[in-house]
Amino acid sequence: MMEHIIKSLVDKELTLPIIVLGLAREARLWHKQVLEHRRNLHNKK
């Protein structure tokens, strides 16, 4: 799904900023999950 959207936008100028912002948001969410997981592991000990 995501790849199809990206391919259809390839010829537009906004594609790169949109992809970068999307990746940044994903990375932030992933980072938050990792920190929360570590905190949970630490609290269980």
N, C-alpha and C positions, 0 to 999 in steps of 0.2 A: 504493500500500500504506500508506504513512505517513499520507496524508490520510484514508484510511478509518478508521484507528485513532483519529486525532485526532477525527474527526466522531463516532465512536461513544462517545468519552469526554467530549464537550462538556458533558454535564449533571453530570459528577462534579467534586468540588472539587479533586482532585489533578491535574487536567489541566494547569493553568497551570504549576505547579512542574515537572512532568514535562517539558513542552515546553521550558521555560526551561533546565533541566538538560541536556536533549538538545542544544539549540542551543549551550550553553556548551561542551559536550564536543566538538561538531563544530568550533566556532570554534577551540578549543585545538589539535585535530588539524590543522586547516587551517593555522593559524599555524606549527605545528611543521614542516609540509611546506614552507611558504614559506621559512622560515629555513634549512632544510636545502638547498633548491634554490639559494638565494643563496650559501650556503657552498660548494656544489659548483661554481657558476659562478666564484666567487672563486678557488677552488683550481686551476681549469683554466688560469687566466691565467699 
